[in-house]
Amino acid sequence: MIYNSGQDWLQAEGKKVLFFGMSGLGKTHISNMLRATGDWFHYSADYRIGTRYMGEYITDNFKRRAMQDPFLAELLRSDSIYIASNLTFEDLSPLSTYLGKPGDPTLGGLSFAEYQTRQAQHHRAEVAALYDTAHFIKRAEDLYGYSNFVCDSGGSTCEVVDPFNPDDPLLNELAKNHLMVWIEGSADHEAELVRRFKSAPKPMCYRPEFLKELWAEYLDTHNCTEGDVDPNAFMTFTYARAISQREPRYRAMADNFGIKVSHVDLGKVTTPEGLDELIAATLGNKG
């Protein structure tokens, strides 16, 4: 780790931290709080994925839909209209909508083959966006004078690395440049995440082997074919399983490459000074 003690963290001239964990545990909230002070550069991995690496896929998908309307198709062919994604830190729906959900096309579902293709695109994009953090640490300081840097990683970070391998190249690169902080949830919070997801299922990114295993299991247990699958039902089924299988992966990332803080403790933090105290105490306990 780049900070081996609480004192190292407190005395650092420029602090570099990467938060990881399930969505909804406070990664973006704490990153926004730090950015609002004017002293921290906020790097959103999901924003980088959706703009730098998947922006063309997203826009082309919009255009493909628009081409189905003769009126819009004519305007697009003549470059008379411009279609673009308005993805922001707070609204990543263009990215999640592009990833889509597999199943019945009359319910908005994709073929499983197309869904796998988009998952693979996201996997490559997420790896690239995470490797980009080293460049942005330097860029933030050179261009804007920020010595403090916070990386707000996506909930699927644990899906694109091997957290059980101490030689994993991406995790070693990240740990070399940031303090890796896992925001650990609780059983109660996990139940709330599932409840929220059931009310509004959204696209997610998973490891290909995990996804194929659950797809086959869903088709078998529900005695259905690909075209009969309710996309939202499958996504809810997969999400509930993902929470339990991601927890040990996050834990291994924290054990091998960083530290962990509880979402309850982090939720009490309202200032950079409060975050400093929490991280210093956690580093002290780890040592």
N, C-alpha and C positions, 0 to 999 in steps of 0.2 A: 504494500500500500504506500501511497505517496505521503501519507501522514501516519506516523507510527504511534503517536500519543496525542492526548488532548492538547498538550502544550504546543505540539507541532502545528496543530490546526489553528489554535488561537493566535499563534505568532506568525502565521503565514502571511506574506505580503499580498499574495493573490490566492484566493481559495478556488478550488476546482472540485465540483461535486456532481455526481450523476445519480438521480433517483430512479429506482425501478420497483416494479410491483404491479399488482392488478389495477386495472382502471378503476377510478372512483375512490382511491385511497389518499389522494391529496398531492400527487406529483405536480400537476399543473397549478394547483392552488398555491403551493409553497413557492413554486418557480415564479408565478405572477407576483407574489408578495416581494420576492427578492428583486425582480425587475423594476417594480414600482419605486424602489428606493433610489434608482438612478445609478447605482453602484455595481450592478450585476448584468451580465449579458445572458439572456435567456435563449437557449438553443432547444427548439422543439424537434425531436426526431420525426414525429409524425408529420409535422409541417414540411420538413425537408423531403420526406418520402413523397408527399402529395404534390409538391411543387417541382423539385429538381428531378426526381426519378420516375414519377408516375403521372406527371402532369399531362404528358402527351396522350397516354392511354386514356386518362379521364376525359380530356377534351374530345378525343376521337370517338369515345363512347357517346358523348352528347351529340356530336355531329351525325353519328350513325343513326341515332333516334330521329334527329331532325330531317335526315334524308328520306325518311319514310313519309314525310309530308311534302307533296309536290310543290306547294307554295314556298316552303323553307328551302327545299332542295334547290330550286332555281336560284334563290338568293345566295345560297352557299357556293354554288358552282361559279357564280359571277363575282364572288368575294364582296357581295353587297352587305352582308351582315357578318358580325364577329361573335363567335361563341367561345367563352372561356370559363374556367372554374374560379369561383370566389372563395377558395379555401382559406381559412384563417386559423390562428392558434385555438380560438374558442369554438370554431365550427369546422369539423373535419368531415362533414357529411358527403362532400364530393368524392373523397377517397373511399369511405365506407360503402357508399352507393355503388361505386365502380367494382369493388371486391364482390359484392352481391351475395346471393344465397342460392344453393343448389335445390332443384326440385321442379315441381309443376310449373311449366312456363305460363299458364293462365293465371298463376298467382305471383308472377314476377320472377320465377325461378330460372336459374341457369342450368345447362347440362353439367353433369359432374365433371366432364372433361374440361369444359371452359372454366369452371370454378377452380379446378386444379391449376390451370394455366395462370389465372389471375393470382392465385395464392403463391405460385412460384415467382411471379413478377414482384409481389410484395416482399417475399423472402429476400430476393436479391437487393431490392431497394432498401430494406431495413438494414441489412449488413453494410451496404455502402454508406447510408446515412450515419450509422454509428461510427464507422471508420472516419467519417468527415469531421467528427468532433475535434480531433487534433488540429486540423486546419482552421476550424472556427475559433478555437482557443487563441491561436496566434492572430487570426484576422481581427477578432474582437479587440485585442490589445493594440495591434498596429494601426487599425483604422479609427477605432472609437475610444481608445484609452481605457478599456475595461480590463482590470486585472482579476476580477472575480467572474466565474463562469459556472452556470448551472445548466446541466443537460436534463431535460424532461423527456425521458425515454418512453417508448410505447409499451403497452401491457404485454406485447408478444416478444419482447427482447429475449426472454428465456427460451423461446421457440427456435431462435436462429443461432444459438450457441450450444456447446456441450458443457454445461456447468459442472459436471462431474469430472471433467478432464482439466487438471491444473495447467496443462499446456495449451488449452484452447487459445488460438491466436487472437481472436477478436476480444475475448475477455481480458487477456493479458495486455492488449493495446489499450483498452479502456481503463484498466486498473493502473496503468503506467501514467495516465494523464488526468485521472479523476479519483476522488474518494467515492467508491461505489456504496450507495446506501439503499438497502432494501426496506421498503415501507411494508411492514408485516401486518396483515389483517387479522381478524378474529373470526371464530365460528359464527357469531351473531352478524358480523358485517358481511360475511360470505353469503349468509341466508338473505340478507337485504339486497346484495348484488344480484342474486338469482331472481328475487322477486321483481326487481326493477327491470331486469332483462326480459322476463316473461311478459311484462306489460308493454315493452317496446324492443323486440329483438333487433339486433343490429349485426352487420357483417363483422367477422373477426378473422384473425390470421393464426393458422396452426401449423405445426410440423406435418409434413406430408404423410408420414407413416401413421401418425395419430389420427389424422383426418380420414385416411382410407380405412383404417380399422373401425372407426365409429360409423362411417357410411355403410360399410358392409353389415355391421351389427344392427343399424337402424332398419335397413331394408329387410333383414332377416326377422327381427323381433316384431316388426310392424307388418310383415308379410305383404310388402308392396314393391313396385318397380320404381325406377328413377322418376318417371313422369308423374307418379302418384304422390310423391313426397310433398308434404306441406313445408315450404321453405322455412317459415317461422318456427314450426314445431321442431324441425331438425336443428335449427340454430340454437334453440333453447336446450334441447337434449345435449348438444355438443358443449355448450357453454357451462352447464352444470358439471359435466365431467372434466372440463378444462380447469376449473377452479381447483379441484382436488389434485389433478396431475401437475399443475404448475407450481403448487406450494413447495414440494421438495426440490424442484428445479431452482426456484428463487432462493430457497434456504442454502442450497449448495453454492450458489453465486455469492451469497453473503459470507458463508463459511470460508470459501476459498479465495475470494477476491475483495471482500469489503466488510461492512458492518450491517446491522439491522436496527431499526427503530420501530416502535409500535405506531400504528396509525392514530391511536389514542393520544400518545405523547406528542406526536407531530401536530395533531389537530389543535393542541394548546399553544403552539408557537405562532406568535403574531408579529415578531420583529426579527431582523437578522441576528440581533444579540441573543434572542431566545434560541434560535437555531444553533448558534455557536455553542451555547451552554449544553444543549442536548447532544450535539455531536461530540464535543469534548468529553462529556461524561461517558458516552458510549465507547469512545476510543479508549478511555481510561479503564473501563470495565473489561474490554476485550484484551487489553494488555495484561 
